[in-house]
């Protein structure tokens, strides 16, 4: 398994630990000019949950793989948090903003994988 896919799997697991919903991985690795190799996109019901998901992603990756984000943005309002790991970018939304920006469909040529929700 390549390093990026391993990172994606750790991120997905961290999102699931905080009950993130509608998790989608977007494989951009075959697209020329893409800004990274993968997006992980998910949502939390409230800004508090969005913040908790983001914190879990950062903390979990530090512990499991000694990875630290290059940058992280959006924690103040926690309506859309972006976490940049270089080759993987995590987007955590509240449902309204996710629907509005519809990132999955901006990259129509990418491979999308829907991850089942854990109840």
N, CA, C and O atoms as CSV, one atom per row, in Angstrom:
chain,resi,resn,atom,element,x,y,z
A,1,UNK,N,N,0.856,-1.182,0.000
A,1,UNK,CA,C,0.000,0.000,0.000
A,1,UNK,C,C,0.898,1.239,0.000
A,1,UNK,O,O,1.872,1.302,0.750
A,2,UNK,N,N,0.573,2.215,-0.832
A,2,UNK,CA,C,1.435,3.387,-0.886
A,2,UNK,C,C,1.222,4.286,0.326
A,2,UNK,O,O,0.232,4.167,1.049
A,3,UNK,N,N,2.158,5.171,0.524
A,3,UNK,CA,C,2.169,6.034,1.701
A,3,UNK,C,C,0.939,6.942,1.775
A,3,UNK,O,O,0.372,7.135,2.851
A,4,UNK,N,N,0.529,7.498,0.633
A,4,UNK,CA,C,-0.635,8.384,0.626
A,4,UNK,C,C,-1.912,7.630,0.994
A,4,UNK,O,O,-2.733,8.128,1.765
A,5,UNK,N,N,-2.076,6.433,0.440
A,5,UNK,CA,C,-3.283,5.652,0.728
A,5,UNK,C,C,-3.323,5.251,2.201
A,5,UNK,O,O,-4.395,5.217,2.804
A,6,UNK,N,N,-2.182,4.952,2.775
A,6,UNK,CA,C,-2.092,4.640,4.195
A,6,UNK,C,C,-2.512,5.857,5.032
A,6,UNK,O,O,-3.239,5.724,6.017
A,7,UNK,N,N,-2.050,7.028,4.630
A,7,UNK,CA,C,-2.428,8.265,5.306
A,7,UNK,C,C,-3.939,8.492,5.202
A,7,UNK,O,O,-4.582,8.862,6.185
A,8,UNK,N,N,-4.499,8.272,4.019
A,8,UNK,CA,C,-5.947,8.403,3.807
A,8,UNK,C,C,-6.707,7.461,4.738
A,8,UNK,O,O,-7.704,7.860,5.342
A,9,UNK,N,N,-6.252,6.231,4.857
A,9,UNK,CA,C,-6.927,5.259,5.722
A,9,UNK,C,C,-6.893,5.687,7.189
A,9,UNK,O,O,-7.879,5.510,7.905
A,10,UNK,N,N,-5.775,6.247,7.643
A,10,UNK,CA,C,-5.686,6.758,9.018
A,10,UNK,C,C,-6.646,7.934,9.228
A,10,UNK,O,O,-7.289,8.044,10.272
A,11,UNK,N,N,-6.735,8.810,8.222
A,11,UNK,CA,C,-7.629,9.970,8.316
A,11,UNK,C,C,-9.082,9.514,8.380
A,11,UNK,O,O,-9.855,10.007,9.201
A,12,UNK,N,N,-9.455,8.572,7.514
A,12,UNK,CA,C,-10.824,8.055,7.510
A,12,UNK,C,C,-11.161,7.447,8.867
A,12,UNK,O,O,-12.242,7.691,9.402
A,13,UNK,N,N,-10.254,6.663,9.424
A,13,UNK,CA,C,-10.492,6.038,10.735
A,13,UNK,C,C,-10.681,7.097,11.819
A,13,UNK,O,O,-11.546,6.950,12.681
A,14,UNK,N,N,-9.888,8.152,11.783
A,14,UNK,CA,C,-10.024,9.232,12.771
A,14,UNK,C,C,-11.368,9.939,12.617
A,14,UNK,O,O,-12.014,10.269,13.611
A,15,UNK,N,N,-11.787,10.171,11.381
A,15,UNK,CA,C,-13.096,10.788,11.136
A,15,UNK,C,C,-14.208,9.900,11.674
A,15,UNK,O,O,-15.149,10.387,12.301
A,16,UNK,N,N,-14.101,8.607,11.430
A,16,UNK,CA,C,-15.120,7.672,11.909
A,16,UNK,C,C,-15.150,7.626,13.437
A,16,UNK,O,O,-16.217,7.457,14.027
A,17,UNK,N,N,-14.000,7.774,14.078
A,17,UNK,CA,C,-13.949,7.782,15.552
A,17,UNK,C,C,-14.790,8.902,16.150
A,17,UNK,O,O,-15.290,8.771,17.267
A,18,UNK,N,N,-14.949,9.992,15.425
A,18,UNK,CA,C,-15.747,11.126,15.903
A,18,UNK,C,C,-17.085,11.218,15.194
A,18,UNK,O,O,-17.715,12.275,15.167
A,19,UNK,N,N,-17.513,10.096,14.618
A,19,UNK,CA,C,-18.844,9.962,14.006
A,19,UNK,C,C,-19.092,10.919,12.843
A,19,UNK,O,O,-20.210,11.400,12.661
A,20,UNK,N,N,-18.043,11.198,12.050
A,20,UNK,CA,C,-18.224,11.995,10.839
A,20,UNK,C,C,-19.175,11.264,9.904
A,20,UNK,O,O,-19.222,10.033,9.893
A,21,UNK,N,N,-19.919,12.011,9.133
A,21,UNK,CA,C,-20.896,11.443,8.204
A,21,UNK,C,C,-20.474,11.714,6.765
A,21,UNK,O,O,-19.710,12.635,6.476
A,22,UNK,N,N,-21.000,10.876,5.872
A,22,UNK,CA,C,-20.808,11.059,4.430
A,22,UNK,C,C,-19.341,11.258,4.047
A,22,UNK,O,O,-18.990,12.213,3.354
A,23,UNK,N,N,-18.492,10.340,4.511
A,23,UNK,CA,C,-17.062,10.420,4.204
A,23,UNK,C,C,-16.849,9.956,2.768
A,23,UNK,O,O,-17.339,8.907,2.349
A,24,UNK,N,N,-16.101,10.772,2.029
A,24,UNK,CA,C,-15.763,10.451,0.644
A,24,UNK,C,C,-14.269,10.672,0.460
A,24,UNK,O,O,-13.725,11.687,0.895
A,25,UNK,N,N,-13.606,9.712,-0.191
A,25,UNK,CA,C,-12.225,9.945,-0.604
A,25,UNK,C,C,-12.233,10.249,-2.095
A,25,UNK,O,O,-12.957,9.621,-2.868
A,26,UNK,N,N,-11.432,11.202,-2.479
A,26,UNK,CA,C,-11.339,11.625,-3.866
A,26,UNK,C,C,-9.902,11.382,-4.317
A,26,UNK,O,O,-8.977,12.037,-3.837
A,27,UNK,N,N,-9.719,10.443,-5.238
A,27,UNK,CA,C,-8.391,10.094,-5.738
A,27,UNK,C,C,-8.076,10.994,-6.931
A,27,UNK,O,O,-8.645,10.844,-8.013
A,28,UNK,N,N,-7.162,11.928,-6.709
A,28,UNK,CA,C,-6.761,12.884,-7.741
A,28,UNK,C,C,-5.424,12.507,-8.366
A,28,UNK,O,O,-4.895,13.249,-9.194
A,29,UNK,N,N,-4.876,11.362,-7.976
A,29,UNK,CA,C,-3.508,11.009,-8.347
A,29,UNK,C,C,-3.290,10.870,-9.857
A,29,UNK,O,O,-2.169,11.038,-10.337
A,30,UNK,N,N,-4.331,10.572,-10.591
A,30,UNK,CA,C,-4.192,10.402,-12.046
A,30,UNK,C,C,-4.499,11.682,-12.824
A,30,UNK,O,O,-4.394,11.700,-14.050
A,31,UNK,N,N,-4.874,12.743,-12.127
A,31,UNK,CA,C,-5.259,13.981,-12.812
A,31,UNK,C,C,-4.083,14.942,-12.902
A,31,UNK,O,O,-3.517,15.327,-11.879
A,32,UNK,N,N,-3.711,15.331,-14.115
A,32,UNK,CA,C,-2.605,16.287,-14.247
A,32,UNK,C,C,-3.004,17.646,-13.665
A,32,UNK,O,O,-4.120,18.121,-13.874
A,33,UNK,N,N,-2.091,18.249,-12.946
A,33,UNK,CA,C,-2.334,19.576,-12.394
A,33,UNK,C,C,-3.128,19.595,-11.102
A,33,UNK,O,O,-3.456,20.673,-10.605
A,34,UNK,N,N,-3.447,18.439,-10.543
A,34,UNK,CA,C,-4.190,18.404,-9.273
A,34,UNK,C,C,-3.303,18.944,-8.154
A,34,UNK,O,O,-2.081,18.799,-8.191
A,35,UNK,N,N,-3.929,19.563,-7.169
A,35,UNK,CA,C,-3.176,20.207,-6.094
A,35,UNK,C,C,-2.650,19.226,-5.052
A,35,UNK,O,O,-1.793,19.576,-4.240
A,36,UNK,N,N,-3.163,18.002,-5.075
A,36,UNK,CA,C,-2.706,16.958,-4.162
A,36,UNK,C,C,-3.101,15.613,-4.761
A,36,UNK,O,O,-3.669,15.557,-5.851
A,37,UNK,N,N,-2.799,14.533,-4.048
A,37,UNK,CA,C,-3.156,13.207,-4.567
A,37,UNK,C,C,-4.525,12.744,-4.101
A,37,UNK,O,O,-5.210,12.015,-4.818
A,38,UNK,N,N,-4.937,13.164,-2.893
A,38,UNK,CA,C,-6.225,12.750,-2.344
A,38,UNK,C,C,-6.880,13.888,-1.574
A,38,UNK,O,O,-6.209,14.698,-0.935
A,39,UNK,N,N,-8.198,13.929,-1.650
A,39,UNK,CA,C,-9.030,14.674,-0.708
A,39,UNK,C,C,-9.735,13.645,0.162
A,39,UNK,O,O,-10.103,12.571,-0.312
A,40,UNK,N,N,-9.919,13.973,1.421
A,40,UNK,CA,C,-10.859,13.255,2.270
A,40,UNK,C,C,-11.880,14.302,2.682
A,40,UNK,O,O,-11.526,15.317,3.283
A,41,UNK,N,N,-13.141,14.062,2.361
A,41,UNK,CA,C,-14.208,15.025,2.619
A,41,UNK,C,C,-15.236,14.365,3.529
A,41,UNK,O,O,-15.641,13.225,3.300
A,42,UNK,N,N,-15.652,15.089,4.557
A,42,UNK,CA,C,-16.686,14.565,5.455
A,42,UNK,C,C,-17.429,15.735,6.077
A,42,UNK,O,O,-17.134,16.900,5.807
A,43,UNK,N,N,-18.401,15.397,6.919
A,43,UNK,CA,C,-19.158,16.452,7.574
A,43,UNK,C,C,-19.484,16.076,9.005
A,43,UNK,O,O,-19.591,14.906,9.372
A,44,UNK,N,N,-19.636,17.131,9.796
A,44,UNK,CA,C,-20.132,17.016,11.153
A,44,UNK,C,C,-21.410,17.827,11.245
A,44,UNK,O,O,-21.594,18.780,10.488
A,45,UNK,N,N,-22.284,17.467,12.152
A,45,UNK,CA,C,-23.587,18.129,12.242
A,45,UNK,C,C,-23.523,19.560,12.739
A,45,UNK,O,O,-24.368,20.379,12.378
A,46,UNK,N,N,-22.531,19.872,13.562
A,46,UNK,CA,C,-22.412,21.200,14.169
A,46,UNK,C,C,-20.952,21.647,14.118
A,46,UNK,O,O,-20.061,20.823,13.914
A,47,UNK,N,N,-20.702,22.940,14.301
A,47,UNK,CA,C,-19.310,23.389,14.384
A,47,UNK,C,C,-18.514,22.683,15.495
A,47,UNK,O,O,-17.315,22.447,15.345
A,48,UNK,N,N,-19.177,22.352,16.596
A,48,UNK,CA,C,-18.476,21.643,17.676
A,48,UNK,C,C,-18.012,20.275,17.187
A,48,UNK,O,O,-16.883,19.870,17.462
A,49,UNK,N,N,-18.877,19.556,16.462
A,49,UNK,CA,C,-18.474,18.256,15.944
A,49,UNK,C,C,-17.396,18.400,14.873
A,49,UNK,O,O,-16.459,17.603,14.837
A,50,UNK,N,N,-17.510,19.386,14.015
A,50,UNK,CA,C,-16.487,19.634,12.994
A,50,UNK,C,C,-15.134,19.838,13.665
A,50,UNK,O,O,-14.131,19.266,13.240
A,51,UNK,N,N,-15.110,20.654,14.714
A,51,UNK,CA,C,-13.881,20.904,15.460
A,51,UNK,C,C,-13.338,19.627,16.100
A,51,UNK,O,O,-12.131,19.385,16.077
A,52,UNK,N,N,-14.224,18.814,16.670
A,52,UNK,CA,C,-13.807,17.556,17.300
A,52,UNK,C,C,-13.226,16.585,16.269
A,52,UNK,O,O,-12.240,15.903,16.551
A,53,UNK,N,N,-13.821,16.519,15.092
A,53,UNK,CA,C,-13.306,15.654,14.027
A,53,UNK,C,C,-11.910,16.127,13.621
A,53,UNK,O,O,-10.989,15.320,13.496
A,54,UNK,N,N,-11.759,17.425,13.417
A,54,UNK,CA,C,-10.458,17.974,13.017
A,54,UNK,C,C,-9.397,17.685,14.074
A,54,UNK,O,O,-8.286,17.270,13.744
A,55,UNK,N,N,-9.733,17.902,15.331
A,55,UNK,CA,C,-8.775,17.621,16.414
A,55,UNK,C,C,-8.383,16.147,16.427
A,55,UNK,O,O,-7.214,15.818,16.624
A,56,UNK,N,N,-9.351,15.263,16.219
A,56,UNK,CA,C,-9.066,13.823,16.222
A,56,UNK,C,C,-8.158,13.439,15.062
A,56,UNK,O,O,-7.255,12.619,15.232
A,57,UNK,N,N,-8.382,14.017,13.888
A,57,UNK,CA,C,-7.525,13.725,12.739
A,57,UNK,C,C,-6.085,14.108,13.064
A,57,UNK,O,O,-5.171,13.306,12.870
A,58,UNK,N,N,-5.878,15.324,13.554
A,58,UNK,CA,C,-4.526,15.801,13.842
A,58,UNK,C,C,-3.877,14.964,14.939
A,58,UNK,O,O,-2.738,14.521,14.789
A,59,UNK,N,N,-4.592,14.746,16.038
A,59,UNK,CA,C,-4.035,13.979,17.159
A,59,UNK,C,C,-3.743,12.536,16.772
A,59,UNK,O,O,-2.690,12.001,17.119
A,60,UNK,N,N,-4.655,11.912,16.067
A,60,UNK,CA,C,-4.497,10.511,15.687
A,60,UNK,C,C,-3.308,10.320,14.747
A,60,UNK,O,O,-2.531,9.379,14.908
A,61,UNK,N,N,-3.167,11.215,13.767
A,61,UNK,CA,C,-2.058,11.067,12.830
A,61,UNK,C,C,-0.707,11.320,13.496
A,61,UNK,O,O,0.294,10.710,13.122
A,62,UNK,N,N,-0.678,12.215,14.478
A,62,UNK,CA,C,0.569,12.423,15.229
A,62,UNK,C,C,0.964,11.136,15.942
A,62,UNK,O,O,2.131,10.744,15.927
A,63,UNK,N,N,-0.014,10.477,16.569
A,63,UNK,CA,C,0.263,9.263,17.341
A,63,UNK,C,C,0.580,8.070,16.447
A,63,UNK,O,O,1.550,7.353,16.692
A,64,UNK,N,N,-0.233,7.851,15.408
A,64,UNK,CA,C,-0.107,6.635,14.600
A,64,UNK,C,C,1.037,6.670,13.594
A,64,UNK,O,O,1.698,5.658,13.362
A,65,UNK,N,N,1.267,7.833,13.001
A,65,UNK,CA,C,2.258,7.874,11.919
A,65,UNK,C,C,3.227,9.046,12.022
A,65,UNK,O,O,3.990,9.308,11.092
A,66,UNK,N,N,3.199,9.746,13.143
A,66,UNK,CA,C,4.087,10.888,13.364
A,66,UNK,C,C,3.945,11.955,12.272
A,66,UNK,O,O,4.900,12.670,11.970
A,67,UNK,N,N,2.762,12.054,11.691
A,67,UNK,CA,C,2.470,13.060,10.660
A,67,UNK,C,C,1.896,14.310,11.321
A,67,UNK,O,O,1.064,14.234,12.225
A,68,UNK,N,N,2.356,15.444,10.850
A,68,UNK,CA,C,1.820,16.719,11.313
A,68,UNK,C,C,1.360,17.517,10.094
A,68,UNK,O,O,1.999,17.470,9.043
A,69,UNK,N,N,0.259,18.244,10.231
A,69,UNK,CA,C,-0.226,18.995,9.066
A,69,UNK,C,C,0.715,20.143,8.703
A,69,UNK,O,O,1.373,20.735,9.559
A,70,UNK,N,N,0.754,20.429,7.423
A,70,UNK,CA,C,1.504,21.597,6.955
A,70,UNK,C,C,0.795,22.851,7.421
A,70,UNK,O,O,1.419,23.796,7.903
A,71,UNK,N,N,-0.515,22.843,7.270
A,71,UNK,CA,C,-1.329,23.964,7.730
A,71,UNK,C,C,-2.740,23.462,8.013
A,71,UNK,O,O,-3.160,22.401,7.549
A,72,UNK,N,N,-3.440,24.258,8.783
A,72,UNK,CA,C,-4.816,23.935,9.154
A,72,UNK,C,C,-5.565,25.255,9.219
A,72,UNK,O,O,-5.071,26.223,9.797
A,73,UNK,N,N,-6.753,25.301,8.632
A,73,UNK,CA,C,-7.490,26.556,8.591
A,73,UNK,C,C,-8.964,26.310,8.861
A,73,UNK,O,O,-9.504,25.259,8.518
A,74,UNK,N,N,-9.610,27.292,9.482
A,74,UNK,CA,C,-11.054,27.254,9.677
A,74,UNK,C,C,-11.506,26.867,11.068
A,74,UNK,O,O,-12.710,26.770,11.306
A,75,UNK,N,N,-10.592,26.643,11.997
A,75,UNK,CA,C,-10.973,26.184,13.330
A,75,UNK,C,C,-11.724,27.250,14.131
A,75,UNK,O,O,-12.491,26.912,15.032
A,76,UNK,N,N,-11.519,28.501,13.824
A,76,UNK,CA,C,-12.183,29.568,14.590
A,76,UNK,C,C,-13.700,29.451,14.510
A,76,UNK,O,O,-14.384,29.484,15.533
A,77,UNK,N,N,-14.226,29.314,13.293
A,77,UNK,CA,C,-15.678,29.175,13.128
A,77,UNK,C,C,-16.104,27.716,13.025
A,77,UNK,O,O,-17.249,27.378,13.324
A,78,UNK,N,N,-15.186,26.852,12.604
A,78,UNK,CA,C,-15.418,25.406,12.488
A,78,UNK,C,C,-16.663,25.070,11.657
A,78,UNK,O,O,-17.442,24.183,12.005
A,79,UNK,N,N,-16.825,25.798,10.558
A,79,UNK,CA,C,-17.905,25.490,9.607
A,79,UNK,C,C,-17.332,24.733,8.409
A,79,UNK,O,O,-18.017,23.912,7.797
A,80,UNK,N,N,-16.077,25.016,8.084
A,80,UNK,CA,C,-15.318,24.292,7.069
A,80,UNK,C,C,-13.871,24.319,7.521
A,80,UNK,O,O,-13.235,25.373,7.504
A,81,UNK,N,N,-13.352,23.192,7.918
A,81,UNK,CA,C,-11.963,23.099,8.351
A,81,UNK,C,C,-11.177,22.366,7.280
A,81,UNK,O,O,-11.579,21.298,6.819
A,82,UNK,N,N,-10.063,22.946,6.891
A,82,UNK,CA,C,-9.157,22.307,5.947
A,82,UNK,C,C,-7.864,21.941,6.655
A,82,UNK,O,O,-7.287,22.756,7.375
A,83,UNK,N,N,-7.417,20.719,6.449
A,83,UNK,CA,C,-6.159,20.255,7.037
A,83,UNK,C,C,-5.287,19.748,5.890
A,83,UNK,O,O,-5.662,18.809,5.189
A,84,UNK,N,N,-4.130,20.370,5.703
A,84,UNK,CA,C,-3.255,20.072,4.570
A,84,UNK,C,C,-2.077,19.215,5.024
A,84,UNK,O,O,-1.242,19.649,5.818
A,85,UNK,N,N,-2.028,17.998,4.506
A,85,UNK,CA,C,-0.900,17.102,4.759
A,85,UNK,C,C,-0.017,16.972,3.516
A,85,UNK,O,O,0.719,15.995,3.378
A,86,UNK,N,N,-0.085,17.934,2.629
A,86,UNK,CA,C,0.741,17.916,1.418
A,86,UNK,C,C,0.102,17.101,0.315
A,86,UNK,O,O,-0.503,17.661,-0.600
A,87,UNK,N,N,0.226,15.792,0.390
A,87,UNK,CA,C,-0.340,14.928,-0.653
A,87,UNK,C,C,-1.805,14.588,-0.385
A,87,UNK,O,O,-2.504,14.086,-1.265
A,88,UNK,N,N,-2.269,14.868,0.848
A,88,UNK,CA,C,-3.665,14.614,1.225
A,88,UNK,C,C,-4.211,15.861,1.906
A,88,UNK,O,O,-3.589,16.405,2.818
A,89,UNK,N,N,-5.374,16.306,1.456
A,89,UNK,CA,C,-6.046,17.445,2.081
A,89,UNK,C,C,-7.388,16.968,2.620
A,89,UNK,O,O,-8.162,16.319,1.917
A,90,UNK,N,N,-7.643,17.298,3.868
A,90,UNK,CA,C,-8.877,16.907,4.548
A,90,UNK,C,C,-9.809,18.112,4.589
A,90,UNK,O,O,-9.393,19.212,4.954
A,91,UNK,N,N,-11.066,17.904,4.214
A,91,UNK,CA,C,-12.098,18.943,4.276
A,91,UNK,C,C,-13.202,18.444,5.196
A,91,UNK,O,O,-13.792,17.392,4.953
A,92,UNK,N,N,-13.480,19.196,6.246
A,92,UNK,CA,C,-14.536,18.826,7.185
A,92,UNK,C,C,-15.545,19.973,7.208
A,92,UNK,O,O,-15.206,21.101,7.564
A,93,UNK,N,N,-16.772,19.679,6.830
A,93,UNK,CA,C,-17.806,20.700,6.649
A,93,UNK,C,C,-18.971,20.517,7.614
A,93,UNK,O,O,-19.189,19.432,8.152
A,94,UNK,N,N,-19.719,21.613,7.822
A,94,UNK,CA,C,-21.090,21.465,8.277
A,94,UNK,C,C,-21.901,21.169,7.018
A,94,UNK,O,O,-21.487,21.570,5.930
A,95,UNK,N,N,-23.042,20.482,7.122
A,95,UNK,CA,C,-23.769,20.019,5.922
A,95,UNK,C,C,-24.116,21.117,4.912
A,95,UNK,O,O,-24.009,20.898,3.706
A,96,UNK,N,N,-24.527,22.284,5.388
A,96,UNK,CA,C,-24.942,23.342,4.456
A,96,UNK,C,C,-23.793,23.806,3.567
A,96,UNK,O,O,-23.979,24.011,2.368
A,97,UNK,N,N,-22.609,23.972,4.146
A,97,UNK,CA,C,-21.470,24.427,3.346
A,97,UNK,C,C,-20.973,23.333,2.413
A,97,UNK,O,O,-20.540,23.610,1.294
A,98,UNK,N,N,-21.035,22.108,2.871
A,98,UNK,CA,C,-20.611,21.014,1.990
A,98,UNK,C,C,-21.493,20.959,0.753
A,98,UNK,O,O,-21.001,20.812,-0.365
A,99,UNK,N,N,-22.786,21.076,0.961
A,99,UNK,CA,C,-23.709,21.054,-0.172
A,99,UNK,C,C,-23.450,22.240,-1.098
A,99,UNK,O,O,-23.487,22.092,-2.319
A,100,UNK,N,N,-23.188,23.409,-0.526
A,100,UNK,CA,C,-22.967,24.612,-1.322
A,100,UNK,C,C,-21.707,24.494,-2.187
A,100,UNK,O,O,-21.751,24.790,-3.381
A,101,UNK,N,N,-20.589,24.065,-1.599
A,101,UNK,CA,C,-19.323,24.009,-2.336
A,101,UNK,C,C,-19.181,22.751,-3.192
A,101,UNK,O,O,-18.501,22.790,-4.218
A,102,UNK,N,N,-19.799,21.647,-2.803
A,102,UNK,CA,C,-19.876,20.436,-3.617
A,102,UNK,C,C,-18.517,20.044,-4.223
A,102,UNK,O,O,-18.403,19.828,-5.430
A,103,UNK,N,N,-17.498,19.959,-3.367
A,103,UNK,CA,C,-16.133,19.691,-3.834
A,103,UNK,C,C,-15.997,18.385,-4.611
A,103,UNK,O,O,-15.220,18.305,-5.563
A,104,UNK,N,N,-16.751,17.364,-4.209
A,104,UNK,CA,C,-16.637,16.082,-4.885
A,104,UNK,C,C,-16.880,16.201,-6.388
A,104,UNK,O,O,-16.236,15.523,-7.189
A,105,UNK,N,N,-17.804,17.057,-6.751
A,105,UNK,CA,C,-18.182,17.149,-8.154
A,105,UNK,C,C,-17.406,18.206,-8.937
A,105,UNK,O,O,-17.550,18.306,-10.156
A,106,UNK,N,N,-16.593,18.984,-8.250
A,106,UNK,CA,C,-15.696,19.898,-8.960
A,106,UNK,C,C,-14.601,19.111,-9.683
A,106,UNK,O,O,-14.061,19.555,-10.697
A,107,UNK,N,N,-14.290,17.948,-9.143
A,107,UNK,CA,C,-13.258,17.082,-9.717
A,107,UNK,C,C,-13.951,15.875,-10.364
A,107,UNK,O,O,-13.797,14.745,-9.901
A,108,UNK,N,N,-14.699,16.116,-11.412
A,108,UNK,CA,C,-15.550,15.089,-12.026
A,108,UNK,C,C,-14.758,13.897,-12.568
A,108,UNK,O,O,-15.293,12.791,-12.640
A,109,UNK,N,N,-13.509,14.099,-12.945
A,109,UNK,CA,C,-12.704,13.017,-13.514
A,109,UNK,C,C,-12.012,12.169,-12.445
A,109,UNK,O,O,-11.403,11.149,-12.767
A,110,UNK,N,N,-12.098,12.572,-11.206
A,110,UNK,CA,C,-11.431,11.842,-10.125
A,110,UNK,C,C,-12.230,10.611,-9.730
A,110,UNK,O,O,-13.426,10.507,-10.000
A,111,UNK,N,N,-11.534,9.678,-9.082
A,111,UNK,CA,C,-12.192,8.475,-8.569
A,111,UNK,C,C,-12.733,8.772,-7.179
A,111,UNK,O,O,-11.978,9.151,-6.284
A,112,UNK,N,N,-14.039,8.601,-6.996
A,112,UNK,CA,C,-14.674,8.837,-5.706
A,112,UNK,C,C,-14.945,7.509,-5.017
A,112,UNK,O,O,-15.358,6.541,-5.656
A,113,UNK,N,N,-14.712,7.469,-3.713
A,113,UNK,CA,C,-15.063,6.294,-2.925
A,113,UNK,C,C,-15.864,6.745,-1.715
A,113,UNK,O,O,-15.360,7.473,-0.860
A,114,UNK,N,N,-17.112,6.308,-1.649
A,114,UNK,CA,C,-17.991,6.600,-0.518
A,114,UNK,C,C,-17.678,5.618,0.603
A,114,UNK,O,O,-17.698,4.405,0.391
A,115,UNK,N,N,-17.388,6.134,1.795
A,115,UNK,CA,C,-17.095,5.302,2.953
A,115,UNK,C,C,-18.392,5.190,3.775
A,115,UNK,O,O,-19.003,6.209,4.096
A,116,UNK,N,N,-18.810,3.980,4.114
A,116,UNK,CA,C,-20.057,3.818,4.870
A,116,UNK,C,C,-19.966,4.495,6.247
A,116,UNK,O,O,-18.924,4.469,6.902
A,117,UNK,N,N,-21.082,5.097,6.663
A,117,UNK,CA,C,-21.156,5.696,7.990
A,117,UNK,C,C,-21.140,4.603,9.044
A,117,UNK,O,O,-21.671,3.511,8.842
A,118,UNK,N,N,-20.522,4.919,10.169
A,118,UNK,CA,C,-20.555,4.028,11.332
A,118,UNK,C,C,-21.539,4.623,12.322
A,118,UNK,O,O,-21.382,5.769,12.742
A,119,UNK,N,N,-22.543,3.861,12.694
A,119,UNK,CA,C,-23.555,4.395,13.619
A,119,UNK,C,C,-23.224,4.105,15.057
A,119,UNK,O,O,-23.976,4.488,15.953
